Amino acid sequence: MNYTFVPMNKTYAITIVETWQYKNEYAIYNYINEADHMLDSDAWGKGIFAILNLQGELVGELSIEFYDEQGNYTEYADFDNNTLINQREMWIGFGLRPDLVGQGHGAEFVTACTAYAVRHYHYRGEYVGLGVATFNQRAIKAYTQAGFHIFEHTIGEINGQSFEVVHMRKKLKTE
């Protein structure tokens, strides 16, 4: 599947928040729990992108963040500062439309999202990181197939619930 990445907008964000419903234990990933993040118009085109298929249909979302060595978040206003961004570590998160989950798109989707994020920000850091709840073995499998490796186990919170989480990172080729 080929993807087009565009800045998130109100129509896409509302669609994601109001209609993307995951089943069973994956319901913690429902975007109604992330409405403030997804509807933050300051992040659209900076840290949040909509992902379209070749037919122009909304199939996913990509979130990009940057953290300094102390774990401090970089504000969206600073995302245009290439020197600053390249002194930070890039972390990404993404979601695939629920009806597309479990159909074998995961690794390709993650690879496309990672490549876009790195290319969009001309990122020259050593790694791209992400976090995922350990129960989400299908996501961990897709991330591993896309070149990510577990480097840390921790406890995270999703929608007020604590979960064991793994942090994964992918080493980028340095030129």
Secondary structure as UniProt FT lines:
FT   STRAND          4..7
FT   HELIX           10..19
FT   HELIX           24..29
FT   HELIX           31..34
FT   HELIX           35..38
FT   HELIX           41..43
FT   TURN            45..47
FT   STRAND          48..52
FT   TURN            54..55
FT   STRAND          58..67
FT   TURN            69..70
FT   HELIX           76..78
FT   TURN            79..80
FT   HELIX           82..85
FT   TURN            86..87
FT   STRAND          89..96
FT   HELIX           98..100
FT   TURN            101..102
FT   HELIX           106..120
FT   TURN            121..122
FT   STRAND          127..133
FT   TURN            134..135
FT   HELIX           137..145
FT   TURN            146..147
FT   STRAND          149..158
FT   TURN            159..160
FT   STRAND          161..171
//
